[in-house]
Amino acid sequence: MRFNVLYIDDDAAIARLVQRYMGRLGHEVAHSETEDDALALLRARPFDVVVLDHYLRQTTGHDVLARMREAAIDVPVVYVTGSNEAQVAIEAIKAGAADYVIKTVSDDFLSLLSSAVEQTVANAQLRAAKARADEEIRLGKERAEALLAEVNHRVANSLALVASLLRLQISSARSEEVKAELAETQARITAIAGMHRSLYTSDDVSKVELDRYLGRLTAELYSSLHSVEKPIRLLLDADPISLSADKAVSVGMIVTELVTNAFKYAYSPGQAGDIRVQLKMVGDDAALLRVEDDGIGIDPDSAPKGTGLGSRIVKSMASTLGDGLRYLEGTDGTVAEVPLKLDSSAG
């Protein structure tokens, strides 16, 4: 492979030897005796590698390295120094030189120099190829994340449309039982739509920020469930916790079902009260979801009211998140808890 080499040395005789030797190997070698001429050449044309002698007229190779850095000239450098100047070579490596060669009067110098040049160029090409590959991976990841975000946006919009259609059906339904069932279905769809909307607005499309997600979800639940007959407050206290999308859906569905049940059954008509949703860290990799009220309480062993679909949804989804659903005994009202096993990067 042919390389373009810039040889910087104020010894013209050595420079001619290097040019002839490396020319026989197929390389083109330009020679510069001064720092200014070398920098001018580096700005004017591309080089694969620079061979830089330490001692130059009124300066040193270290100064040339410094000026190359200042000028953002990113060409690999093979440093040339005397046999008794190991510290000079070490300082050159620290300053950015890729390799160094000890200058001698023997033929070994030219052989070692050509080997160092070829190895340095090969390493530089590998680094450049890796940098291009990393950039392609980064751009590909950005494109995939943008596409996934757009998919989540469209899914959220489609689910919101379905929820709107259900709202129309609710308003036209004559049976109160049918209205109630449609309202519960609408709430479940809204919970899933909210998760997709959270992914669309998140910096990480693989994670859902639960505190923000539950903030929007509880606001939508309150808007659809509160009434003058039941002046109930819905309160949220959530730590900043991130969770994978599939687990976030389960959390959203559980909150939807438990809050809906509390609105329906915890308080009598005209009775004021609170429904509290809490999500708290309880360890490095665990959290606790709690939905509680101060109402009439619940018997976990009693038959569920209505179809029982909500209870089955809560139990099924809670089992995928950790130890499942539990109701605390000996408390006023109803306190439901769901332990969460967090992802390793959550929190």
N, C-alpha and C positions, 0 to 999 in steps of 0.2 A: 504494500500500500504506500502511496506517495504522500509525503507530508510537506507542508510549507513551514519552514523553520526560520526564526529570527535569532541570529547569533550576535550577542552583545558583548564585545570584548575590544579593548584598545590595542591588543596585540594583533597586528595585521597578518603576521606570518602564521600564527596559530589559526587565525580565522580562515586563511587560504587552505590550510591542511584539513580543517573541518569541512569546508565546502567541497573539496575534492573527494574526501572519504565518503561523506554522506551523499554526494552527487552520484557516486558509483552505486549506492544502494537505492537510487531512484528518488531521493529527496531533493527539494529545492531549498537552498539556504541563502537567505539575505543577511548581509553583515552590516552592523552599525557599531561605530566606535564611541559614540557619546550618548548620554542619557536623553538629551533633547531630540537627537536624530532618531533614536529608538522609539520614543513615544510618538513622534510624528509618523513613523512607519506603521506603528500599531494602530494609529487612528485612520491611516489611509487605506490599509488593505488587511485582509484576514490572514491570520497565522494559526497553525495548529498547535504550536508550542514555541516557547521562548527559552533559549539557552543563555543564561546570564552569568557572566564572570563577576567575581566579588570586587576586584580592584579595577576601577575605571578612572579616567582623568578627572581629578578634583571631586570625586564622589565614590560611592560604593554601590554594590548591587542591592544592599538593604534600602538605600534611598530610592533606587529605581522601583523596587517592590512597593514602597510606600506611595510613590507617585502613580503607579499602576492602579493601586486600590482607590486612590483619590479620584482618578479618572474613570473608575468603573470599567477597567479593561480586564476582562475575565478570560485570560489565556493562561494555560498551565505553564509553569516555569520549572526548568531544571537548573539548579544552581551549581556553579563551578567554583571551587575554592582550593586552596593549597592543602597539602597533606598534613600539616601541623596546625590546622585551623578548624578543628572539629566543632568548637563552640560557634564559629561563624556559620557553619552549615546548619547547626541546630537552630540558631536564631533565624536563619532564612526559612527553615521549615515552619517555625512558629509564625513567621510573617506571611506565610501563604504559599511558599514554594512546594511543588509536588514531590520533588526528589532532588538529590544532589550527587555530584560526581567529583572525586578528587583529581585535580589537574596534575599530570606528570608528563615527562618528556618521552615516555615509552609509548609503544603502539597500543598498550592496554587502555590508555585514556580514550582514544577514539572509539575503540570497541565498546567500552563501558558507556561512553557518552551516547552512542547510537542505540544501545540497548535501553538506556534510561529514557531516551527520547521516545522510542517506540512504545515502551511500557506506559509512559506518562500519557501519551496520546490515546492509547487503548483504554486506560482508566478514565480519562476525560470523556471519551465517547460513551463508555458504559454509564457514567454518571449522567450524561446528557440524555441518553436513552431512557434511563430510569426516571429522570425528571419529566420527560415527555409522557412516559407511561403514567406517572402519578397524576399529571395534569389531565390526561385523558380520563383516568378513573374519577378524578374530582368532578370534571365536567359531566361525565356520564351519571355520576351520583346526583349532581344537581338537577340534571334533566329528569331522572327517575323520580326524584322527590317532588319536582314541580308537577310532573304528570300525576303522581299519586295524590298530591294536594288537590289538583283539579278534579280527579275522580271523587275524592271525598267531598269536595264542594258540590259536585253534581248529584251525588247520592244524597247528601243532606237536603238539597233543594227538592229532589224527587220525593223524599220522605216527608218533607214539610208540605208538599202538595197533597200527598195522601192524607196527612193529618187534617189539612183544610177541607178535603172532601168529606172526611168523617165528621168534621164539625158541621158541615151542611146537613149531613144525614141526621146528626143529633138534633138539630133545630127542627127538622121536619118529621122526626119520629113521634108517634102518638103514645107509645108505651114507655112508661118511666123505666121499666126494667131494661128495655132495649136501649134507651138513652144512657143508662148507667153502664151497660156493657160496652157500648160504642165509645163512651168517654174514657173507660179504662184502656181500651185498645188504642185510642188516640194518644193517651199518655205514654203508653209503651213505645209507640212509634216515635213520639217526640223525644223520648230518652235516647233512642238509637240515633236519630237525626242529630241530636246535640253532640253525641260523641264524634260523629263524622265532621261536624262543624268545628269541633275542638281540634281535630287533626288538621283541618284545612288552615286554621289560624295559628298553629303551633310551629315553632322553629324546627322541631323534630317530629316528622310525620309518623314515626313508629311509636310515639308515646303520647299519652293524654295527660294534661295537667288537671288532676282531679279537683283541686280547689276551684279553679275557674269553671270547669265543666259542671260541677255540682252547683256553683253559683247561678249559672244560667238555667240549669235544670230545675232547681227549686223555685226560681223566679217564675218560670213557665208553669210549674205545677200550681203555685199559689194563684197565679192569674186565672187558671182554668178551674180551680177547686173552691176558692173562698167565696163566701156568700154573706149577705146581711144576716141570714138566719143563724149562721155560725161564725161569729166574729173571732176567728182563730188566727194567730200569728204563726208564721213558718220561719224559723231561725236556723241559720247555718253557721257552724264554726269548724273550718277545715284547715288543716296544715297543708303547706305546699308539697304535695306528693305527686309523682308521676307514675303512671302504670301503663302497661301495654294495652292496645286497643281492645282486644278481646276481653281482658279482665275489666277494663273500664266500662264496657257495655254491661257486664254483670253487675257492677256496682251501681250503675245508673238504673238498671231495671229493679234492683232490690230497693233502692231509695224510692223509686216511683211507686212500687207496690206498697211499701210500708207507710209512706206518707199518705197515699190515697186511702188506705184502710183507716189511718188515724183521723183523717178528715171526715170519713164516713161514720165511724163508730165510736171514737174516743169521747166525744162531747155531745151532750144533748142539744137540741135546737135552742138557740138563744144563749147558750152557755159559752162564755169566753174561755180561751185557753191557749196554750203554746204547744207547738210541735217542734222539737229540736233535732236537728241533724248534725252529728259531730263526726269528724274524721281526724283521728289523732295518731301520731307516731307513738309506738310503745316499745320500740327497739330499733336496732340498725336495719333490720330487714322485716319488720312487722308493723302493722297499723291496726287500728280498731275503728270500725264503722258502727255508729250507734244512732238509732232513731227512737226517740222517747217522747211521751206526753204525760200529762197529769190527769188523764181522764178516768174512765170507769175500770180500766184494766182489762186483762185478757187471760183466759184459761188456755194455755198452749195445747192441752189435751182435748179441748172441746172441738166439736165439728166446726169446720170453717163456714163462715157466712157466705151466701152467694154460691157461685159455682165451685169455689175452691181453687180456681186456676191460678189466682195470684199467690196463694200459699205454696202451691207446687212450684211456681216459677222461682219464688224466693228461696225455697229449700234447695232446689236443684242448682241454682246459680251460686248460692252461698257455699255449697260443697266444693265448687271448683276454685274458690278463693282461699280456702284454708280449712278450718275445723267446722265450718257450717254455721247455721243460725242457732242462736240460743236466746231465751227470754229469761230475764233476771226475776227471781222471786223475792217477795218481801219488800217490794217497792210500791209507791203510789203510782197509779197509772200503769202504762206499759213501757217497758224498756227492752228493745230488741238489739242484740249485738251480733256483729259478723266480723270475726278476726280475718285479717288480710295478710297473706304472705306476699311480700313485695318482691319485685324483680331486683336483681343484684345491683342495678344502676339507678334504682328508684330513690326518691327522697328529695 
